[in-house]
């Protein structure tokens, strides 16, 4: 996949998430399908936090190749995004998602093949040392797409 195809894929997934959420009731958006599963609100809050986080990790690696990147499930920013979501307005989070489209275009659009090939070690021992392209492909493109799928699964349980 080219970087332009990656950008288009992320933007398409974001558009599908936004369109889906904008057509749902607040009750459905905030309801957890089961106590162990995230609500759609938690999912969209996570996406709104995760994409800028991973873009920031790419920026850090570009500035200092070899810099350790990544996080664990217990990362404070990740957890903060999905807790206390009842205090957030759905419209605000949707606007954050909409703002990701130009951010993705700007930041990923500036990556060339040489930059995508820069390798750095992950904090997650399961990943080891990976190129920036891994972060783009798996932690941005695939990640956003999977969360759209998660929203669809939630809806199948809630409606």
C-alpha positions in Angstrom: 0.0 0.0 0.0 1.4 3.4 -0.9 1.3 6.2 1.6 -1.5 7.9 -0.3 -3.5 4.7 -0.2 -2.8 4.5 3.6 -4.1 8.1 4.0 -7.2 7.4 2.0 -7.9 4.2 4.0 -7.6 6.0 7.3 -9.8 8.9 6.1 -12.4 6.4 4.7 -12.5 4.6 8.1 -12.8 7.9 9.9 -15.6 8.9 7.6 -17.5 5.6 8.2 -17.1 6.0 12.0 -18.3 9.7 11.9 -21.3 8.9 9.7 -22.3 5.9 11.9 -22.0 7.9 15.1 -23.9 10.9 13.7 -26.8 8.7 13.0 -27.1 7.1 16.4 -28.9 8.1 19.6 -26.9 9.3 22.5 -28.1 6.3 24.5 -26.7 3.8 22.0 -23.4 5.7 21.8 -22.9 5.6 25.5 -24.2 2.1 26.3 -21.7 -0.7 26.9 -22.7 -3.9 25.1 -21.4 -5.9 28.1 -19.5 -4.7 31.2 -16.2 -5.8 29.7 -16.7 -4.1 26.4 -16.2 -0.4 25.5 -19.1 1.7 24.5 -19.1 3.4 21.1 -18.3 6.6 23.0 -15.2 5.0 24.5 -14.2 3.7 21.1 -14.4 7.1 19.4 -12.6 8.8 22.3 -9.8 6.2 22.0 -9.5 6.7 18.2 -9.4 10.5 18.7 -6.5 10.0 21.1 -4.7 7.2 19.4 -4.2 8.6 15.9 -2.4 11.7 17.2 -0.4 9.6 19.6 0.9 7.3 16.9 1.6 10.3 14.6 3.6 11.8 17.4 5.6 8.6 17.8 6.4 8.8 14.1 7.5 12.4 14.5 9.7 11.4 17.4 11.4 8.6 15.4 11.9 11.0 12.5 13.6 13.5 14.8 15.7 10.9 16.5 16.0 7.6 14.7 16.5 4.7 17.1 14.2 6.3 19.7 12.1 3.8 21.5 8.4 4.0 20.6 5.0 2.6 21.6 3.0 2.0 24.7 1.3 -0.7 26.7 -2.5 -1.1 27.5 -1.8 0.7 30.8 -0.5 3.9 29.2 -2.0 6.9 31.1 -3.1 8.8 27.9 -4.8 5.7 26.5 -6.6 5.1 29.8 -7.6 8.7 30.3 -9.2 8.8 26.8 -11.6 6.0 27.7 -12.5 6.8 31.3 -15.0 9.5 32.4 -16.4 9.7 28.9 -19.8 10.6 30.3 -18.3 14.1 30.9 -17.6 14.5 27.2 -20.0 15.7 24.5 -20.4 13.4 21.6 -20.3 16.3 19.2 -16.9 17.4 20.6 -15.4 14.0 20.0 -16.9 13.8 16.5 -15.3 17.2 15.8 -12.0 15.7 17.0 -12.4 12.8 14.6 -13.1 15.2 11.7 -10.0 17.1 12.6 -7.9 14.0 12.2 -8.5 13.9 8.4 -6.3 16.9 7.6 -3.8 15.9 10.4 -3.4 12.4 8.8 -3.1 14.0 5.3 -0.4 16.5 6.5 1.7 14.2 8.7 1.5 11.0 6.8 1.6 12.7 3.4 5.1 14.0 4.2 6.5 10.5 4.6 8.7 9.2 1.8 10.1 5.7 1.3 13.3 6.5 3.1 11.5 7.8 6.2 9.0 4.9 6.2 12.0 2.5 6.3 13.6 4.1 9.5 13.6 1.4 12.2 13.4 1.9 15.9 12.8 -0.5 18.9 9.3 -0.7 20.4 8.6 -0.6 24.1 6.3 -3.5 23.4 8.6 -6.6 23.3 6.1 -8.4 21.0 7.0 -5.9 18.3 10.7 -5.7 18.6 12.4 -3.3 16.1 10.1 -2.1 13.4 10.1 0.5 10.6 7.9 3.6 10.7 5.8 1.9 8.0 4.8 -0.7 10.6 3.3 2.1 12.8 1.5 3.5 9.7 0.1 0.2 8.5 -0.8 -1.5 11.8 -1.2 1.1 14.4 -2.9 3.8 12.4 -4.5 2.3 9.2 -5.4 -1.1 10.6 -6.2 0.2 14.0 -8.8 2.7 12.9 -10.4 0.2 10.6 -10.6 -2.4 13.4 -12.3 0.2 15.6 -14.9 0.8 12.9 -15.5 -3.0 13.0 -15.8 -2.9 16.8 -18.5 -0.2 16.5 -20.4 -2.4 14.1 -20.1 -5.4 16.5 -21.4 -3.2 19.3 -24.4 -2.1 17.2 -25.3 -5.7 16.4 -25.4 -6.3 20.2 -27.3 -3.1 21.1 -30.0 -2.8 18.4 
